[in-house]
Amino acid sequence: MAILDGRPVSAADVLPLALTNLGHFTTLRVEADGGVRGLALHLERLVRDCATVWGADLDTGRVRAYVRQGLAGHPRPCVVRVTVYDPAADVGHPAAAGEPRVLVTVRPAGALPPPPLRVRTVVYERDLPEVKHTGLFGALHARAAAQRAGYDDALFVGRDGLVSEGVTWNVGFVDREGTVVWPQAPVLPGVTMTLLRRHAAHRSTTVTPQQAAGMAAAFATNAGIGVRPLSAIDGTGFPAGHPVLARLQETYAALPGEIP
């Protein structure tokens, strides 16, 4: 399912997005009851990023209407991606674009929680990390390289030597005292991470790969996967069944959803 400003999308509609890759998006999980955890945060992200990328306002009421239209008749749970882009964007004159449109796509959702991840650290920093933009080449290249090396995904370390985030997820840790630790670094402020920070005790600090290896547990978070254990970072293994991770999963599952 794909609609652009409420009508079926054509190849001509998305060709500019494919050729320029200039846009931003958010991805939300719609549960069986139709609720979306953190819906307000997803909408705030779209408004904030629209101002940053396009210098334009975004009508969230219009976005919600398009999401409802995209969901009509679609089995749930499912994952909805809302992409904001301007078909008039041109490689030579990107500043001339400023009338973004709303593309809504829907796909089936996987079961929660998904199996643990084995990840490999890689030195990489996303462009404009605070924006959830469509410029995914570097991140997906890192993921592909990690998978070819026998891992499931990649974990980014900045040029400053600090752990930051995963390819499409935030990373968190559990220290030896059982406290949740969020790395301090330039990262995308993920909706799932934000919700967990609001509802579960934690601390924030810089984390080096060496310090990460000394943690009691590690996990990934995003709207599609919830709380997903990391079973290994490089050569260091972690228990996927750590009790703090189970509590985080329970906390997240108990959060009420909002109907779009």
Secondary structure, DSSP 8 states (H G I E B T S, - for coil): -EEETTEE--HHHHHHHHHH---EEEEEEE-TTS-BTTHHHHHHHHHHHHHHHHS----HHHHHHHHHHHHTT--SSEEEEEEEE-TT--SS-GGG----EEEEEEEE---SS---EEEEEEE---SSTTS-BS--HHHHHHHHHHHHTT-SEEEEE-TTS-EEEESSSEEEEE-TTS-EEEE-SS----HHHHHHHHHS-EEEE---HHHHHTSSEEEEEETTTEEEEEEEETTEE--TT-HHHHHHHHHHHHS--B--
